[in-house]
Amino acid sequence: MTLRRLFRFWLLVLIVLSVAAVSIATIRLWILMFAGPVLVASWYVTESHRGFHLPRLMVNLGALSALAFVISSAFSNPDIGRAMELLGIFVLVILILRQFQVRTLREDAQQLILSSILVISAMIQSDRFLFGIVLLAWVVVLDLRHHALPGLRGRGEVQDRPTSRSRLLGSS
């Protein structure tokens, strides 16, 4: 398994845990029931040998649709207590759309930041013990991913493909 695939797998685990955190915090388990399988299917669809990716235009249209939904929902029920819930729904839709997009390291870093925003918005809303367990699992996976991947690369257990710059410089 290449380093990029291993990184994206752990990123997917972090995203699914952040979705679980939001669904627990908002007491809407349908979020996890819908988004969980879609995110896992995105791994199969985009990371397979003949990966399918949404065009950038479709991702942008989906993001604009999500923004329009959040704005219309905020105007239809202008309760300040729903602000974090609407932020969570918007970030969740963006995360799902980004899973089906052609991804580079920049998009992977953005997904990691969006996952953190999703967990923070859930943290503001929740006072449940189950949320604390999911938050602990999210932090542990984040820490494991942070500490394990460079160690695997140093021992040679995970091979990363050389970039075009390293090919030009003659190093591997």
Secondary structure, DSSP 8 states (H G I E B T S, - for coil): -BHHHHHHHHHHHHHHHHHHHHHHHTT-HHHHHHHHHHHHHHHHHHSSTT---B-HHHHHHHHHHHHHHHHHHHHHS--GGGHHHHHHHHHHHHHHHHHTB---HHHHHHHHHHHHHHHHHHHHH---HHHHHHHHHHHHHHHHHHHHHHHHHHHTSSB----HHHHHHT--
